Amino acid sequence: MIYIFDELEKVDDEYLKNCEGSLSQERRDKILRLKTPGAKIQSAIAYMLLRYALHCEYNIDEAVLFEYNHKGKPALKDYPHIHISLSHCKTAAACALSESEIGVDIQDIRPVTDRLLRRVLTENEYIKCKNSASPKEYFCRAWTIKESIIKKTGQGIGETLFKINSENIKDVTIYRGNNYYCCVTEVNMKEEKISIGAL
């Protein structure tokens, strides 16, 4: 199941303070290191989505801890059989749970430069993007596909995005939100939209 929260504009510092007790110490420390209020809120919401998902699917109610593999991919320290992936952007956050390796990415649709297109897209994707009705939508969709694959495998971004052709990736589920795309590396994965009151 994939859980999406797309009301980040409704979340403020007051919410962040109220949910502090539900965050693990590790997550609180991470949030303290983040520089902007928006980044702090995004990180907190992603963790709260994870807590919500774990409660719904596994009846797990404690503040879970992460461990990381040699590539930095997070896993649940006390529940290695549950595979997780978290993502957030300016307007939304996503959490995916699975019994097997999984990756999720969520990105806002926003204007892109030619330089960014060249850095991220294959030549074939670049041509399709430039000829599409909405290059920024094409790019955002391609980016979320690529990054969800990278997050599933635990690779670093580096030059990897450029090497993945999103046109050839079929075993994913793509959601189009109000102004974002979200991609998860499982076919026909069900989505649940979560409101602020549920977290």
MARFI-83136 format. One line per 4 residues: number of its first residue (from 1); their letters; for each residue x, y, z of N, C-alpha, C. Coordinates in Angstrom, 3 decimals. Each point is the difference from the previous one (the first is absolute). Last residue first. Layout:
BEGIN
NUM = A = X Y Z X Y Z X Y Z  ...
% end
This chain:
BEGIN
199 = LAGI = -3.208 11.889 11.012 1.385 -0.180 0.435 0.218 0.462 1.432  -4.168 0.369 -2.492 0.297 -1.412 0.231 1.389 -0.216 0.562  -1.795 4.330 -1.354 -0.644 -0.492 1.215 0.342 -1.437 0.332  1.458 2.185 -4.067 0.749 0.443 1.173 -0.598 -0.540 1.283
195 = SIKE = -0.839 -2.882 -4.386 -0.205 1.410 0.350 0.735 0.311 1.303  0.693 -3.785 -4.224 -0.123 0.238 1.432 -0.176 1.491 0.254  -0.612 -3.988 -4.138 0.297 1.395 0.296 -0.312 0.243 1.468  1.383 -4.592 -2.784 -0.907 0.592 0.983 0.456 1.420 0.257
191 = EKMN = 0.634 -4.304 -3.940 0.371 1.294 0.578 -1.031 0.399 1.045  2.012 -4.822 -2.638 -1.114 0.841 0.432 0.522 1.229 0.727  2.453 -2.886 -4.003 0.011 0.217 1.444 -1.116 0.960 0.371  1.575 -2.138 -4.419 -1.350 0.045 0.567 -0.028 0.154 1.522
187 = VETV = 4.721 -1.208 -1.502 -1.110 0.168 -0.937 -1.326 -0.026 0.762  4.907 1.785 1.812 -0.842 -1.194 -0.027 -1.166 0.302 -0.921  3.539 3.236 1.596 0.529 -1.115 -0.796 -0.755 -1.304 0.213  -1.522 5.475 0.050 0.417 -1.063 0.915 0.327 -1.243 -0.825
183 = CCYY = -0.928 5.808 -0.456 0.226 -1.302 -0.632 0.486 -0.983 1.056  -2.521 5.215 -0.879 0.537 -0.938 0.969 0.134 -1.342 -0.705  -0.737 5.707 -1.157 -0.010 -1.407 -0.399 0.598 -0.810 1.130  -2.649 5.140 -0.185 1.147 -0.868 0.258 -0.180 -1.355 -0.686
179 = NNGR = -3.239 3.698 0.793 1.146 0.644 -0.640 1.277 -0.803 0.261  -4.368 -1.839 0.960 -0.379 1.339 -0.451 1.139 0.698 -0.720  0.760 -5.109 -0.092 -0.745 0.792 0.966 -0.344 1.364 -0.572  1.281 -5.146 -1.864 0.057 1.419 -0.360 -0.872 0.748 0.984
175 = YITV = 2.761 -5.019 -0.069 -1.147 0.801 0.400 0.236 1.434 -0.423  1.947 -5.324 -1.232 0.188 1.454 -0.029 -1.316 0.687 0.368  2.864 -5.041 0.363 -1.313 0.641 0.031 0.235 1.496 0.123  3.129 -4.352 -2.143 -0.198 1.055 0.991 -1.457 0.451 -0.035
171 = DKIN = 2.878 -3.033 -3.081 -0.449 -0.600 1.263 -0.068 1.027 1.129  1.582 0.880 -4.605 -1.435 -0.330 -0.002 -0.512 -0.466 1.355  4.236 2.791 -2.910 -0.383 -0.520 1.320 -1.507 -0.220 0.033  2.560 2.029 -3.661 0.103 -1.462 0.007 -0.449 -0.629 1.312
167 = ESNI = 0.219 4.767 -0.829 -0.926 -0.536 -0.996 -0.021 -1.525 0.016  3.069 2.632 2.625 -1.320 -0.160 0.619 -1.024 -0.585 -0.966  5.383 -0.539 0.306 -0.978 0.508 -0.964 -1.396 -0.268 0.557  5.181 0.594 2.253 -1.300 -0.687 0.035 -0.936 0.652 -1.007
163 = KFLT = 4.426 1.688 0.839 0.107 -1.324 -0.611 -1.314 -0.764 -0.027  0.631 4.359 2.053 0.197 0.136 -1.436 0.006 -1.352 -0.703  -0.151 0.213 4.751 -1.261 0.472 -0.594 0.096 0.042 -1.521  3.924 -1.051 2.626 -0.952 -1.083 -0.215 -1.281 0.457 -0.676
159 = EGIG = 4.184 2.281 1.619 -0.296 -0.035 -1.435 -1.111 -0.984 -0.307  0.079 1.599 4.894 1.142 0.172 -0.888 -0.379 0.108 -1.468  -2.471 -1.777 4.215 -0.493 0.648 -1.212 1.130 0.172 -1.016  0.156 -4.159 3.351 0.088 1.450 0.123 -0.444 0.639 -1.307
155 = QGTK = -1.953 -4.820 1.699 1.128 0.646 -0.692 0.027 1.488 0.348  -3.258 -3.546 1.357 0.922 0.597 0.951 1.221 0.631 -0.651  -4.225 -2.289 -1.714 1.274 -0.719 -0.061 1.021 0.548 0.993  -4.288 2.061 -0.307 -0.227 -1.432 0.209 1.324 -0.754 0.073
151 = KIIS = 0.050 4.561 -1.069 -0.272 -0.201 1.416 -0.279 -1.468 0.314  0.644 1.263 -4.502 1.246 0.186 0.742 -0.208 -0.251 1.493  -3.793 -0.009 -2.754 0.844 -1.165 -0.314 1.302 0.068 0.807  -2.858 3.691 0.234 -0.594 -1.124 0.737 0.808 -1.279 -0.239
147 = EKIT = 1.211 3.882 -2.386 0.421 0.052 1.397 -0.623 -1.123 0.824  -1.174 0.396 -4.619 1.428 -0.274 0.164 0.392 -0.041 1.479  -4.424 1.266 -1.073 0.243 -1.406 -0.370 1.450 -0.359 0.290  -1.210 4.457 0.548 -0.519 -0.829 1.093 0.178 -1.488 -0.301
143 = WARC = 1.320 3.134 -3.359 0.838 0.108 1.192 -0.502 -0.930 1.106  -2.596 0.458 -3.935 1.222 -0.773 -0.244 0.882 -0.014 1.243  -3.824 2.707 0.155 -0.390 -1.417 -0.054 1.236 -0.882 -0.170  0.638 4.626 -0.232 -0.347 -0.393 1.360 -0.368 -1.479 0.066
139 = FYEK = 0.833 1.924 -4.278 1.214 -0.096 0.807 -0.309 -0.512 1.404  -3.607 0.909 -2.888 0.758 -1.153 -0.486 1.221 -0.219 0.888  -2.478 3.844 0.821 -0.711 -1.209 0.443 0.752 -1.250 -0.434  1.660 4.145 -1.447 0.184 -0.110 1.443 -0.727 -1.218 0.569
135 = PSAS = -0.399 1.078 -4.693 1.312 -0.524 0.388 0.178 -0.151 1.504  -4.377 0.017 -3.146 0.436 0.639 1.245 1.329 -0.605 0.434  -1.848 -1.233 -4.150 -0.882 1.147 0.231 0.407 0.768 1.250  3.829 -2.726 -2.657 -1.248 -0.284 0.714 -0.817 1.278 0.182
131 = NKCK = 4.520 -0.589 -1.963 -1.128 -0.041 -0.934 -1.348 -0.217 0.684  4.150 0.080 2.446 -0.040 1.267 -0.736 -1.192 0.075 -0.954  0.759 -4.075 2.322 -0.350 1.075 0.935 -0.155 1.324 -0.741  1.576 -3.753 -2.374 -1.430 -0.133 0.307 -0.470 1.126 0.908
127 = IYEN = 4.597 -0.198 -0.932 -0.747 0.332 -1.222 -1.498 -0.058 0.274  2.811 -1.397 3.482 0.166 1.433 -0.234 -0.822 0.446 -1.215  0.335 -4.599 1.007 -0.926 0.707 0.902 0.054 1.506 -0.248  3.072 -2.609 -2.373 -1.355 -0.310 -0.452 -1.041 0.727 0.858
123 = ETLV = 4.510 0.264 1.311 -0.216 0.760 -1.240 -1.422 -0.208 -0.518  0.446 -0.540 5.180 0.731 -0.613 -1.109 -0.275 0.833 -1.252  -0.333 2.432 4.824 -0.686 -0.827 -1.002 0.965 -0.657 -0.982  1.435 3.025 3.632 -0.805 -1.086 0.564 -0.552 -0.960 -1.047
119 = RRLL = 2.719 4.021 -0.910 0.705 -0.712 1.057 -0.728 -1.271 0.444  -1.842 3.031 -3.241 1.189 -0.675 -0.553 0.718 -0.843 1.051  -3.631 2.731 1.375 -0.484 -1.053 -0.900 1.167 -0.821 -0.533  1.036 3.814 2.494 -0.474 -1.092 0.846 -0.509 -1.157 -0.855
115 = RDTV = 1.293 3.888 -2.264 1.179 -0.614 0.626 -0.399 -1.191 0.872  -3.295 2.763 -1.919 0.558 -0.928 -0.982 1.211 -0.731 0.587  -3.682 1.681 3.451 0.940 0.594 -0.951 0.495 -1.063 -0.965  -4.920 0.409 2.767 1.333 -0.608 -0.038 0.861 0.699 -1.053
111 = PRID = -4.899 0.630 3.350 0.783 0.288 -1.205 1.400 -0.600 0.088  -3.701 -2.547 2.754 0.494 1.377 -0.013 0.820 0.234 -1.265  -3.038 -3.742 3.261 0.165 0.383 -1.410 0.409 1.468 -0.009  1.063 -3.446 4.162 -0.869 1.058 -0.516 0.267 0.210 -1.491
107 = QIDV = 0.842 -4.764 2.575 0.614 1.262 -0.434 -1.070 0.968 -0.464  1.305 -5.208 2.510 -1.058 0.972 -0.265 0.662 1.336 -0.290  1.135 -5.768 0.460 0.446 1.382 -0.141 -1.196 0.869 -0.311  1.666 -5.368 1.857 -1.040 0.972 -0.324 0.650 1.366 -0.159
103 = GIES = 1.148 -5.788 0.318 0.451 1.376 -0.082 -1.166 0.902 -0.355  1.397 -5.430 2.046 -0.912 0.965 -0.626 0.643 1.382 -0.030  0.514 -5.833 1.281 0.670 1.288 -0.227 -0.909 0.941 -0.786  -2.820 -3.564 2.501 1.254 -0.119 -0.758 0.589 1.394 -0.214
99 = ESLA = -4.089 -0.653 2.259 0.698 -1.185 0.513 1.303 -0.227 -0.756  -2.306 4.988 0.780 -0.103 -1.212 -0.801 0.697 -1.151 0.719  -1.640 5.764 0.059 0.367 -1.197 0.741 -0.184 -1.204 -0.896  0.548 5.819 -0.354 -0.403 -1.285 -0.573 0.515 -1.128 0.876
95 = CAAA = -1.074 5.733 -0.037 0.593 -1.125 0.707 -0.527 -1.272 -0.638  0.348 5.855 -0.912 -0.478 -1.347 -0.300 0.756 -1.027 0.819  -1.385 5.789 -0.644 0.888 -1.042 0.525 -0.625 -1.348 -0.303  -0.312 5.704 -1.760 -0.551 -1.315 0.331 1.068 -0.932 0.562
91 = TKCH = 0.674 4.664 -1.591 -1.440 -0.014 0.249 -0.554 -1.325 0.495  4.772 0.923 -0.971 -0.505 1.230 0.618 -1.472 -0.105 0.398  2.358 -4.597 -0.179 0.344 1.164 -0.820 -0.650 1.207 0.666  1.442 -5.596 1.195 -0.784 1.216 0.180 0.519 1.078 -0.938
87 = SLSI = 0.171 -5.782 1.564 0.381 1.093 -0.889 -0.835 1.224 0.343  1.453 -5.608 1.533 -0.614 1.296 0.303 0.476 1.033 -1.007  -0.421 -5.762 0.946 0.623 1.076 -0.763 -0.784 1.272 0.290  0.736 -5.621 1.893 -0.592 1.340 -0.009 0.719 0.901 -0.997
83 = HIHP = -0.958 -5.545 1.822 0.810 0.897 -0.821 -0.735 1.330 -0.135  0.051 -4.356 3.592 -0.830 1.062 -0.574 0.915 0.953 -0.761  1.785 -3.670 2.433 -0.880 -0.590 -1.026 -0.911 1.045 -0.653  3.069 0.915 3.725 0.692 -0.134 -1.290 -0.866 -0.586 -1.115
79 = YDKL = -0.500 2.439 4.794 -0.960 -0.698 -0.867 0.599 -0.191 -1.397  2.159 2.426 3.618 -0.612 -1.124 0.722 -0.988 -0.806 -0.838  2.444 3.809 -1.866 0.960 -0.754 0.807 -0.618 -1.247 0.623  -1.348 2.365 -4.672 -0.470 0.022 1.379 0.867 -0.928 0.844
75 = APKG = 1.977 2.647 -4.289 -0.875 -1.143 0.269 -0.440 0.116 1.451  2.746 3.196 -4.247 -0.564 -0.274 1.322 -0.859 -1.267 0.032  4.536 1.477 -3.001 -1.433 -0.261 -0.128 -0.582 -0.358 1.364  4.749 0.991 -1.267 -0.821 1.005 0.676 -1.492 -0.218 -0.111
71 = KHNY = 3.849 -2.765 -1.476 -0.294 1.062 -0.958 -0.895 1.085 0.604  1.312 -3.934 2.433 1.249 0.675 -0.378 -0.208 1.116 -1.025  -4.221 -1.061 3.072 0.997 -0.890 -0.596 1.211 0.815 -0.460  -3.378 1.107 4.256 0.337 0.336 -1.379 1.021 -0.991 -0.543
67 = EFLV = -4.278 0.724 3.991 1.396 -0.363 -0.197 0.254 0.171 -1.490  -3.963 2.032 3.751 0.551 -0.414 -1.287 1.402 -0.566 0.167  -4.704 0.330 3.351 1.360 0.451 -0.270 0.460 -0.538 -1.341  -5.166 1.227 2.422 0.969 -0.961 -0.540 1.345 0.662 -0.290
63 = AEDI = -4.252 0.762 3.414 0.852 0.833 -0.857 1.161 -0.871 -0.497  -4.678 -2.457 1.232 1.104 0.734 0.623 0.747 0.851 -1.022  -3.883 -3.067 -0.771 -0.318 1.350 0.481 1.158 0.751 0.646  -1.992 -4.290 -3.485 1.210 0.455 0.688 -0.214 1.455 0.394
59 = NYEC = -2.851 -3.203 -2.672 -0.350 0.294 1.382 1.232 0.344 0.848  -0.369 -0.826 -4.903 0.671 -0.960 0.882 -0.327 0.194 1.484  -1.884 2.658 -3.759 0.309 -1.288 -0.617 0.560 -1.048 0.950  -1.306 4.566 1.378 -1.080 -0.561 -0.819 0.296 -1.424 -0.472
55 = HLAY = 3.340 2.442 2.419 -1.153 -0.288 0.851 -1.092 -0.707 -0.802  3.728 1.539 -2.323 0.358 -1.163 0.823 -1.137 -0.380 0.943  -0.498 3.911 -2.626 -0.009 -1.200 -0.842 0.299 -1.257 0.817  0.312 4.223 2.157 -1.392 -0.290 -0.355 -0.089 -1.314 -0.778
51 = RLLM = 4.271 1.640 0.961 -0.658 -0.493 1.224 -1.442 -0.373 -0.278  2.365 2.008 -3.511 0.518 -1.335 0.273 -0.669 -0.585 1.241  -0.948 4.441 -0.999 -0.644 -0.890 -0.981 0.440 -1.441 0.219  2.150 3.270 2.497 -1.356 -0.222 0.511 -0.816 -0.877 -0.954
47 = YAIA = 4.300 1.348 -1.366 0.098 -0.952 1.107 -1.386 -0.311 0.576  0.264 3.255 -3.350 0.378 -1.293 -0.577 0.071 -1.067 1.099  -0.731 4.451 1.352 -1.187 -0.594 -0.612 0.320 -1.367 -0.607  3.576 2.546 1.775 -0.902 -0.458 1.064 -1.218 -0.706 -0.584
43 = SQIK = 3.018 2.018 -2.997 0.625 -1.147 0.642 -0.900 -0.580 1.089  -1.357 3.997 -2.119 -0.033 -1.120 -0.949 0.555 -1.270 0.637  0.297 4.028 2.464 -1.380 -0.489 -0.065 -0.090 -1.211 -0.930  4.125 2.192 0.235 -0.289 -0.621 1.297 -1.398 -0.630 -0.025
39 = AGPT = 1.348 2.594 -3.685 0.695 -1.299 0.013 -0.282 -0.743 1.299  -1.681 4.395 -0.374 -0.670 -0.900 -0.938 0.613 -1.388 -0.002  2.014 3.529 2.532 -1.229 -0.511 0.621 -0.725 -0.993 -0.911  5.329 0.451 -0.554 -1.204 0.799 -0.242 -1.215 -0.599 0.706
35 = KLRL = 4.499 -1.973 0.397 0.144 1.454 0.092 -1.296 0.778 -0.134  1.511 -5.055 2.219 -0.505 0.604 -1.235 -0.097 1.510 0.153  1.223 -2.969 3.608 1.115 0.320 -0.902 -0.466 0.671 -1.298  -3.125 -1.585 3.281 0.757 1.126 0.554 1.141 0.427 -0.914
31 = IKDR = -2.493 -3.886 -1.060 -0.783 1.217 -0.250 0.735 1.236 0.514  1.843 -4.230 0.930 0.106 0.303 -1.435 -0.712 1.313 -0.313  -0.391 -1.695 4.352 1.358 0.498 -0.247 0.181 0.393 -1.462  -4.023 -2.060 1.202 0.057 1.352 0.576 1.377 0.618 -0.246
27 = REQS = -0.584 -4.479 -1.235 -0.697 0.896 -0.932 0.007 1.430 0.535  1.871 -3.306 2.781 0.780 0.076 -1.243 -0.635 0.982 -0.989  -2.294 -1.146 3.928 1.074 0.957 0.288 0.859 0.210 -1.244  -5.000 -1.363 -0.939 1.141 -0.621 0.674 1.043 1.081 0.276
23 = LSGE = -5.202 1.335 -0.293 1.194 -0.223 -0.812 1.065 -0.730 0.815  -4.232 1.594 1.700 -0.213 -1.201 -0.818 1.204 -0.330 -0.868  -0.285 3.942 2.818 0.000 -1.179 0.852 -0.198 -1.303 -0.756  -0.268 4.258 -2.250 1.363 -0.292 0.442 0.087 -1.271 0.841
19 = CNKL = -3.856 2.454 -2.080 0.321 -1.377 -0.365 1.383 -0.423 0.499  -1.785 4.444 0.780 -0.962 -0.970 0.522 0.388 -1.444 -0.307  2.550 3.659 -1.758 0.164 -0.098 1.454 -0.900 -1.080 0.581  -0.474 0.953 -4.549 1.325 -0.590 0.237 0.242 -0.177 1.506
15 = YEDD = -3.812 2.342 -1.398 -0.154 -1.449 -0.221 1.311 -0.716 0.320  0.140 4.644 0.122 -0.823 -0.497 1.116 -0.190 -1.515 -0.121  2.104 2.423 -3.484 0.894 -0.291 1.123 -0.748 -0.564 1.200  -2.565 -0.766 -4.538 0.806 1.119 0.494 0.882 -0.445 1.167
11 = VKEL = -3.400 -1.746 -4.532 0.801 -0.382 1.159 0.882 1.181 0.411  -2.885 -0.219 -3.901 -0.823 0.144 1.207 0.794 -0.274 1.280  1.774 -0.515 -4.467 -0.211 1.429 0.226 -0.841 0.257 1.249  0.862 -4.417 -1.651 1.108 0.560 0.779 -0.165 1.495 0.262
7 = EDFI = -2.763 -3.916 -1.971 -0.502 1.231 0.605 1.094 0.684 0.818  -0.299 -4.527 -2.329 0.275 1.119 -0.904 -0.616 1.318 0.491  1.552 -5.491 1.132 -0.529 1.184 0.683 0.338 1.196 -0.872  -0.289 -5.758 -0.517 0.390 1.316 -0.505 -0.694 1.087 0.812
3 = YIM = 1.423 -5.673 -0.213 -0.728 1.030 0.732 0.530 1.355 -0.441  -0.157 -5.465 -1.857 0.701 1.281 0.027 -0.918 1.039 0.638  0.636 -5.773 0.025 -0.855 1.185 0.000 0.896 1.241 0.000
% end
